[in-house]
Amino acid sequence: MKLLPVSEKFILHWGEMGTRWGVNRTVAQIHALLYIVGKPMAADDITDTLGVARSNVSNSLKELQGWGLISIVHIMGDRRDHFETSKDVWSLARTIFAERKQREFDPTVAFLRDCMASSDLAWEELEAQKRIADTLQFMETVSVWGDEMLSLDPETLMKVMKLGAKIQKLIRRG
């Protein structure tokens, strides 16, 4: 498949952003390709379109499946697996946020709780104890807020985000 210039730029940029977010460039590019094309693609077609190694595509597809960002679909008359992603940007964002929270944020909260419960905490300086407690309280608050935001439908979430921007402007004036 030959990409048009804007689609190609989109995919390349998404790959660059992926590396900044700690995601393999090819993983991000494949996801961007599936999103921008908006239809199922076979791994061989992805390989040809992006000009990357087939093994890299296979590994990247497995990673995207592990994140819950793509699914396998079958097309009548074609024995190959085809891959697709949601066309709904809110659904994708919700999946990414939930996965990152589960993989990165929640383990840190659990670690901080273990620190607070440790009998060794008493040996730490009082300021260090306070900083650990403050960090835990902050992360637990953000976690509850994140869970609440993930539970909202996109329309309500947009209203909350717009309301937040209005509240911010009001606070700045005061």
C-alpha positions as CSV (number, residue, x, y, z in Angstrom):
1,M,0.0,0.0,0.0
2,K,1.3,3.4,-0.9
3,L,0.7,6.0,1.7
4,L,-0.3,9.6,0.9
5,P,2.0,12.3,2.2
6,V,0.0,13.4,5.3
7,S,-0.7,9.8,6.3
8,E,3.0,9.0,6.0
9,K,3.9,12.1,8.1
10,F,1.3,11.1,10.7
11,I,2.7,7.6,11.0
12,L,6.3,8.8,11.2
13,H,5.5,11.4,13.8
14,W,3.5,8.8,15.9
15,G,6.6,6.6,15.8
16,E,8.8,9.5,17.1
17,M,6.3,10.3,19.8
18,G,6.1,6.6,20.8
19,T,9.9,6.6,21.4
20,R,9.4,9.6,23.7
21,W,6.7,7.8,25.6
22,G,8.9,4.7,26.0
23,V,7.2,2.7,23.2
24,N,9.2,1.0,20.4
25,R,9.0,3.1,17.2
26,T,7.7,0.3,15.1
27,V,5.0,-0.6,17.6
28,A,3.8,3.0,17.5
29,Q,4.1,3.2,13.7
30,I,2.0,0.0,13.2
31,H,-0.6,1.3,15.6
32,A,-0.7,4.6,13.7
33,L,-0.9,2.8,10.4
34,L,-3.9,0.7,11.5
35,Y,-5.6,3.7,13.0
36,I,-5.1,6.0,10.0
37,V,-6.0,3.4,7.4
38,G,-9.1,2.4,9.3
39,K,-9.3,-1.1,7.9
40,P,-7.8,-4.5,8.8
41,M,-4.4,-5.3,7.4
42,A,-2.4,-8.5,7.2
43,A,1.1,-8.5,8.7
44,D,2.7,-8.9,5.2
45,D,0.9,-5.7,4.1
46,I,2.0,-3.9,7.2
47,T,5.6,-5.0,6.5
48,D,5.5,-3.8,2.9
49,T,3.8,-0.5,3.7
50,L,6.2,0.5,6.5
51,G,9.3,-1.1,5.0
52,V,10.3,-2.9,8.2
53,A,11.4,-6.4,8.9
54,R,8.6,-9.1,9.1
55,S,10.0,-10.3,12.5
56,N,9.8,-6.8,13.8
57,V,6.2,-6.5,12.7
58,S,5.3,-9.9,14.3
59,N,6.8,-8.9,17.6
60,S,5.2,-5.4,17.4
61,L,1.8,-6.9,16.7
62,K,2.1,-9.2,19.7
63,E,3.0,-6.2,21.9
64,L,0.0,-4.2,20.6
65,Q,-2.3,-7.2,21.3
66,G,-0.8,-7.4,24.8
67,W,-1.8,-3.8,25.3
68,G,-5.3,-4.5,24.0
69,L,-4.9,-1.9,21.2
70,I,-5.4,-4.3,18.3
71,S,-7.4,-7.3,17.6
72,I,-7.2,-10.1,15.0
73,V,-10.0,-10.3,12.4
74,H,-10.5,-12.8,9.6
75,I,-11.6,-11.9,6.1
76,M,-13.6,-14.3,4.0
77,G,-11.4,-16.0,1.4
78,D,-8.1,-14.9,3.0
79,R,-6.5,-17.4,5.4
80,R,-4.1,-14.8,6.9
81,D,-4.8,-13.0,10.2
82,H,-5.6,-9.4,9.7
83,F,-5.2,-6.8,12.4
84,E,-7.3,-3.7,13.3
85,T,-7.5,-1.1,15.9
86,S,-10.4,1.0,17.2
87,K,-11.3,4.0,15.0
88,D,-12.5,5.8,18.2
89,V,-9.7,8.0,19.6
90,W,-11.4,8.1,23.0
91,S,-11.5,4.3,23.2
92,L,-7.8,4.2,22.3
93,A,-6.9,6.8,24.9
94,R,-8.9,5.0,27.5
95,T,-7.1,1.7,26.8
96,I,-3.7,3.3,26.8
97,F,-4.3,5.2,30.1
98,A,-5.8,2.1,31.8
99,E,-2.8,-0.1,30.7
100,R,-0.2,2.5,31.7
101,K,-1.9,2.9,35.0
102,Q,-2.0,-0.8,35.6
103,R,1.6,-1.4,34.4
104,E,3.4,1.7,35.8
105,F,1.3,3.6,38.3
106,D,-0.4,0.9,40.4
107,P,2.9,-1.0,41.1
108,T,4.4,2.3,42.4
109,V,1.4,2.9,44.7
110,A,1.8,-0.7,46.0
111,F,5.5,-0.1,46.6
112,L,4.9,3.1,48.5
113,R,2.3,1.3,50.7
114,D,4.8,-1.4,51.4
115,C,7.3,1.3,52.4
116,M,4.8,2.9,54.7
117,A,4.0,-0.5,56.3
118,S,7.6,-1.5,56.7
119,S,9.0,-1.7,60.2
120,D,12.2,-0.2,58.8
121,L,10.4,3.0,58.1
122,A,10.9,4.1,61.7
123,W,14.7,4.2,61.1
124,E,14.3,6.8,58.3
125,E,14.6,10.5,58.9
126,L,11.2,12.1,59.7
127,E,11.4,14.2,56.6
128,A,12.0,11.1,54.4
129,Q,9.0,9.4,56.1
130,K,6.9,12.5,55.4
131,R,7.9,12.6,51.8
132,I,7.1,9.0,51.3
133,A,3.7,9.5,53.0
134,D,3.0,12.6,50.9
135,T,4.0,10.9,47.7
136,L,1.7,7.9,48.5
137,Q,-1.2,10.3,49.3
138,F,-0.7,12.2,46.1
139,M,-0.5,9.0,44.0
140,E,-3.6,7.5,45.6
141,T,-5.5,10.7,44.9
142,V,-4.4,10.8,41.3
143,S,-5.3,7.1,41.0
144,V,-8.8,7.6,42.3
145,W,-9.2,10.6,40.0
146,G,-7.8,8.6,37.0
147,D,-10.3,5.7,37.7
148,E,-13.1,8.2,37.8
149,M,-12.1,9.8,34.5
150,L,-11.7,6.4,32.8
151,S,-15.2,5.5,33.9
152,L,-16.8,8.5,32.1
153,D,-18.3,8.3,28.7
154,P,-16.5,10.5,26.1
155,E,-19.1,13.2,26.1
156,T,-19.1,13.6,29.8
157,L,-15.3,13.5,29.9
158,M,-15.2,16.4,27.4
159,K,-17.5,18.4,29.5
160,V,-15.4,17.8,32.6
161,M,-12.2,18.8,30.7
162,K,-13.9,22.0,29.4
163,L,-15.2,22.8,32.9
164,G,-11.7,22.2,34.3
165,A,-10.3,24.8,31.9
166,K,-13.0,27.3,32.8
167,I,-12.4,26.7,36.6
168,Q,-8.6,27.3,35.9
169,K,-9.3,30.6,34.2
170,L,-11.6,31.7,37.1
171,I,-9.0,30.8,39.7
172,R,-6.3,32.7,37.8
173,R,-8.5,35.8,37.7
174,G,-9.0,35.7,41.5
